[in-house]
Amino acid sequence: MVRVITIMDDVYAELYRLKRSKNMSFSEILRYLLKERSSEKENILSLAGSITDSDVDRRSMERIRKYNWGR
């Protein structure tokens, strides 16, 4: 099934650039970008809970905390 969508010119230009560089169709590029986005989320979530208390430099964390609260 074919669908017609409307996108802005700058988005089209970026998609076209990717399409040419990867030698893919627009549909393949969109599928690729959606899959890439999904895998990035999975990669980030896989890191959750991977840092233990012994891995944390408490002095550095305190400096970061003070810096952020001072803004």
LUMLUM-14697 format. One record per atom (N, C-alpha, C): residue number from 1; atom name; x, z, y. Coordinates in Angstrom, 3 decimals. Atoms other than C-alpha are relative to their C-alpha. Layout:
BEGIN
ATOM NUM CA X Z Y
...
//
This chain:
BEGIN
ATOM 1 N 0.834 0.000 -1.170
ATOM 1 CA 0.000 0.000 0.000
ATOM 1 C 0.890 0.000 1.248
ATOM 2 N -0.755 0.127 -1.239
ATOM 2 CA 1.279 -0.916 3.437
ATOM 2 C -0.746 0.725 1.107
ATOM 3 N 0.568 -0.700 -1.153
ATOM 3 CA 0.701 1.259 6.513
ATOM 3 C 0.737 -0.451 1.248
ATOM 4 N -0.613 0.324 -1.282
ATOM 4 CA 1.358 0.487 10.150
ATOM 4 C 0.121 1.290 0.788
ATOM 5 N -0.216 -1.185 -0.821
ATOM 5 CA 2.899 3.248 12.253
ATOM 5 C 0.588 -0.430 1.337
ATOM 6 N -0.546 0.261 -1.323
ATOM 6 CA 3.860 3.395 15.904
ATOM 6 C 1.086 1.032 0.278
ATOM 7 N -1.095 -0.896 -0.357
ATOM 7 CA 7.208 4.857 16.931
ATOM 7 C 0.603 -0.453 1.324
ATOM 8 N -0.639 0.321 -1.278
ATOM 8 CA 9.149 4.977 20.176
ATOM 8 C 1.197 -0.911 -0.237
ATOM 9 N -1.091 0.977 0.108
ATOM 9 CA 11.808 2.351 20.868
ATOM 9 C 1.316 0.637 -0.407
ATOM 10 N -1.271 -0.645 0.334
ATOM 10 CA 14.703 4.820 20.657
ATOM 10 C 0.036 0.427 -1.473
ATOM 11 N 0.075 -0.375 1.414
ATOM 11 CA 13.526 6.059 17.243
ATOM 11 C 0.174 -1.243 -0.877
ATOM 12 N -0.142 1.259 0.732
ATOM 12 CA 13.193 2.473 16.032
ATOM 12 C 1.471 -0.445 -0.023
ATOM 13 N -1.400 0.423 -0.078
ATOM 13 CA 16.729 1.714 17.226
ATOM 13 C 0.869 0.821 -0.949
ATOM 14 N -0.772 -0.848 0.915
ATOM 14 CA 18.131 4.700 15.302
ATOM 14 C -0.292 -0.341 -1.465
ATOM 15 N 0.363 0.373 1.368
ATOM 15 CA 16.202 3.798 12.152
ATOM 15 C 0.606 -1.356 -0.380
ATOM 16 N -0.555 1.330 0.254
ATOM 16 CA 17.323 0.182 12.451
ATOM 16 C 1.508 0.079 -0.226
ATOM 17 N -1.442 -0.179 0.160
ATOM 17 CA 20.952 1.265 12.861
ATOM 17 C 0.311 0.551 -1.395
ATOM 18 N -0.193 -0.567 1.341
ATOM 18 CA 20.693 3.401 9.705
ATOM 18 C -0.308 -1.025 -1.079
ATOM 19 N 0.428 1.030 0.960
ATOM 19 CA 18.880 0.616 7.866
ATOM 19 C 1.119 -1.006 -0.239
ATOM 20 N -1.078 0.990 0.133
ATOM 20 CA 21.687 -1.838 8.558
ATOM 20 C 1.243 0.603 -0.626
ATOM 21 N -1.242 -0.598 0.515
ATOM 21 CA 24.522 0.578 7.829
ATOM 21 C -0.091 0.338 -1.483
ATOM 22 N 0.172 -0.363 1.408
ATOM 22 CA 23.064 1.613 4.463
ATOM 22 C -0.582 -1.134 -0.829
ATOM 23 N 0.561 1.159 0.682
ATOM 23 CA 21.632 -1.808 3.612
ATOM 23 C -1.263 0.378 -0.793
ATOM 24 N 1.246 -0.461 0.610
ATOM 24 CA 18.192 -0.304 2.899
ATOM 24 C -1.184 -0.524 0.807
ATOM 25 N 1.225 0.330 -0.728
ATOM 25 CA 14.603 -1.070 3.848
ATOM 25 C -0.392 1.201 0.865
ATOM 26 N 0.477 -1.115 -0.816
ATOM 26 CA 12.789 1.025 6.449
ATOM 26 C -0.605 1.090 -0.884
ATOM 27 N 0.594 -0.988 0.908
ATOM 27 CA 10.831 2.719 3.657
ATOM 27 C 1.072 0.807 -0.718
ATOM 28 N -1.091 -0.704 0.682
ATOM 28 CA 14.037 3.554 1.797
ATOM 28 C 0.714 0.959 0.947
ATOM 29 N -0.649 -0.866 -0.985
ATOM 29 CA 15.579 4.966 4.979
ATOM 29 C -0.845 1.235 0.267
ATOM 30 N 0.881 -1.151 -0.235
ATOM 30 CA 12.554 7.164 5.666
ATOM 30 C -0.001 0.941 -1.202
ATOM 31 N -0.045 -0.820 1.214
ATOM 31 CA 12.545 8.371 2.054
ATOM 31 C 1.327 0.767 -0.075
ATOM 32 N -1.335 -0.610 -0.005
ATOM 32 CA 16.296 9.065 2.287
ATOM 32 C 0.060 1.166 0.990
ATOM 33 N -0.034 -1.050 -1.021
ATOM 33 CA 15.885 11.068 5.512
ATOM 33 C -0.874 1.187 -0.384
ATOM 34 N 0.872 -1.090 0.432
ATOM 34 CA 12.996 13.090 4.108
ATOM 34 C 0.636 0.797 -1.129
ATOM 35 N -0.664 -0.675 1.116
ATOM 35 CA 14.924 13.872 0.938
ATOM 35 C 1.186 0.824 0.508
ATOM 36 N -1.148 -0.698 -0.575
ATOM 36 CA 18.018 14.826 2.964
ATOM 36 C -0.443 1.276 0.696
ATOM 37 N 0.537 -1.170 -0.707
ATOM 37 CA 15.951 17.180 5.108
ATOM 37 C -0.399 1.085 -0.991
ATOM 38 N 0.436 -0.943 1.019
ATOM 38 CA 14.476 18.808 2.008
ATOM 38 C 1.202 0.668 -0.670
ATOM 39 N -1.173 -0.566 0.675
ATOM 39 CA 17.887 19.272 0.366
ATOM 39 C 0.777 0.936 0.924
ATOM 40 N -0.664 -0.907 -0.945
ATOM 40 CA 19.303 20.863 3.545
ATOM 40 C -0.668 1.359 -0.014
ATOM 41 N 0.732 -1.269 0.065
ATOM 41 CA 16.587 23.524 3.425
ATOM 41 C 0.378 0.752 -1.258
ATOM 42 N -0.351 -0.633 1.267
ATOM 42 CA 17.368 24.197 -0.219
ATOM 42 C 1.415 0.553 0.046
ATOM 43 N -1.380 -0.462 -0.095
ATOM 43 CA 21.093 24.489 0.530
ATOM 43 C 0.097 1.267 0.820
ATOM 44 N -0.027 -1.188 -0.846
ATOM 44 CA 20.505 27.008 3.309
ATOM 44 C -0.620 1.175 -0.736
ATOM 45 N 0.665 -1.084 0.722
ATOM 45 CA 18.085 29.041 1.198
ATOM 45 C 0.853 0.513 -1.154
ATOM 46 N -0.845 -0.438 1.119
ATOM 46 CA 20.595 29.136 -1.662
ATOM 46 C 1.052 1.012 0.450
ATOM 47 N -0.980 -0.948 -0.518
ATOM 47 CA 22.901 31.143 0.608
ATOM 47 C -0.591 1.382 0.286
ATOM 48 N 0.657 -1.275 -0.315
ATOM 48 CA 20.337 33.899 1.238
ATOM 48 C 0.453 1.084 -0.964
ATOM 49 N -0.424 -1.134 0.806
ATOM 49 CA 21.645 37.235 0.024
ATOM 49 C 1.389 -0.123 -0.586
ATOM 50 N -1.313 0.215 0.597
ATOM 50 CA 25.091 35.879 -0.781
ATOM 50 C 1.109 0.817 0.669
ATOM 51 N -1.007 -0.803 -0.693
ATOM 51 CA 26.917 38.088 1.732
ATOM 51 C -0.273 1.473 -0.272
ATOM 52 N 0.148 -1.432 0.265
ATOM 52 CA 27.499 41.678 0.712
ATOM 52 C 0.529 0.796 1.192
ATOM 53 N -0.470 -0.868 -1.087
ATOM 53 CA 28.205 44.626 3.017
ATOM 53 C 1.521 -0.007 0.111
ATOM 54 N -1.462 -0.007 -0.044
ATOM 54 CA 31.869 44.488 2.044
ATOM 54 C 0.564 -1.279 0.614
ATOM 55 N -0.435 1.260 -0.594
ATOM 55 CA 32.065 40.895 3.331
ATOM 55 C -0.088 0.009 1.522
ATOM 56 N 0.278 -0.011 -1.429
ATOM 56 CA 30.970 41.856 6.839
ATOM 56 C 1.089 0.761 0.748
ATOM 57 N -0.950 -0.659 -0.886
ATOM 57 CA 33.565 42.644 9.474
ATOM 57 C -0.830 0.729 1.057
ATOM 58 N 0.898 -0.786 -0.852
ATOM 58 CA 31.719 45.448 11.242
ATOM 58 C 0.382 -0.068 1.476
ATOM 59 N -0.407 0.081 -1.412
ATOM 59 CA 33.793 45.267 14.442
ATOM 59 C -0.431 -1.327 0.617
ATOM 60 N 0.425 1.307 -0.501
ATOM 60 CA 33.110 41.560 14.820
ATOM 60 C -1.506 -0.051 0.187
ATOM 61 N 1.460 -0.015 -0.108
ATOM 61 CA 29.411 42.073 14.165
ATOM 61 C -0.446 0.809 1.215
ATOM 62 N 0.354 -0.833 -1.162
ATOM 62 CA 29.282 44.808 16.794
ATOM 62 C 0.275 -0.750 1.304
ATOM 63 N -0.296 0.800 -1.202
ATOM 63 CA 30.972 42.538 19.361
ATOM 63 C -1.062 -1.085 0.204
ATOM 64 N 1.040 1.038 -0.090
ATOM 64 CA 28.460 39.768 18.580
ATOM 64 C -1.308 0.623 0.465
ATOM 65 N 1.244 -0.673 -0.368
ATOM 65 CA 25.566 42.199 18.837
ATOM 65 C 0.011 0.380 1.478
ATOM 66 N -0.100 -0.400 -1.411
ATOM 66 CA 26.778 43.536 22.203
ATOM 66 C -0.064 -1.218 0.908
ATOM 67 N 0.004 1.215 -0.789
ATOM 67 CA 27.365 40.010 23.511
ATOM 67 C -1.421 -0.552 0.128
ATOM 68 N 1.359 0.544 -0.002
ATOM 68 CA 23.872 38.858 22.526
ATOM 68 C -0.985 0.874 0.752
ATOM 69 N 0.905 -0.897 -0.724
ATOM 69 CA 22.154 41.942 23.925
ATOM 69 C 0.281 -0.015 1.497
ATOM 70 N -0.361 0.031 -1.410
ATOM 70 CA 24.015 41.552 27.199
ATOM 70 C -0.523 -1.205 0.748
ATOM 71 N 0.489 1.240 -0.632
ATOM 71 CA 22.474 38.153 27.885
ATOM 71 C -1.336 0.198 0.633
//
